[in-house]
Amino acid sequence: MNCRHLTVGYVQLYTGDGKGKTTAALGQALRASGHGLRTYIGQFMKGQEYGELTALREHPMITIEQYGDVRCIHREEVMPEHIAQANAGLQRAREMMLSGEYDIIVLDEVNVTIWFGLLDLDDVLDLLNERPADVELILTGRRAPQALIENADLVTEMREIKHYYAQGVGARTGIER
């Protein structure tokens, strides 16, 4: 089913050390669904159960899939299987982008995935270049490479001013996960 309603799509990028990058992309997907636009969300480096998975599992206009490990990894813990997961995820996102089924494609945490060395920047740039003109592409994650910033049409940097993590508060169910 071809549901495209956009006449022109753009590339949006949400980056920075502040909270809210994934939340902004999810908010865009929710808003778009209210106007009959379909969104595919591919979450890189995430394999844990997050609230958005439960909330969106049955949503008729939003598809969400994860391409990551069941535990959060650090940059020095990257294994070949993590690289394989990320590359399979990028291929899956490319298929969804070219399928004609979705108006918006979200590559959640793709910036961090590049920084960790799980994906090659050139492969992500190739995906941007393959984007159909009527598909909106949203990239999220800290440490966006300059090349992605230059290729995006909209760039927002989330800047932390104050965060309760500094007082030792961990990720809270329903708020950060």
C-alpha positions, 0 to 999 in steps of 0.5 A: 500500500503506497501511503505517501502524502508528502510532496517533498521530504527533508532530512532532519537531524537531532543531535547533542548531549541533551535529552530529547532526540529520540523523543523528538523523532517519536513525537514527529511520528505521532504527529504525522500519524494523525495526518495519515502519514506512515512512519518506520522507526529503526532503532540502532543499538537498542534491543531492550524493552522501551516504553515506545515499543509497547506503546507503538506495537499495535499502532497502525501507522507506525512500525518500530524495529530494533537492531541492537543487543539486549544490553547497552554496550560501550564503545570499547565493547564492540564485537563483530556481532554488533557490527553485523546487527547495525549493518543488517539494520541499515539494510532493513531501513533502506528496504523500508525507505524504498518500499513505498510504504512509508512517508517518514523513516527514522534512524534512531541512534544512527549517529552514535552507531557511526561514532562507535564504528558499527556503521561506516559513515559513507554507507549512511551517506549512501542511504541519504543519497538514495532517499526518494524525494517524497520521504522524510528522513530523521536521524538521531543520536549524539556526536553527529558527524559533520558530513551528516550535519552538512547533508541535513536540511534541519539540524537541532542540537539538544544541549544539556543545561542541567540534568538529574543524572548528575545527582545520581538519578538513573533512567526511569521507566516511562520517562527515559526508557 
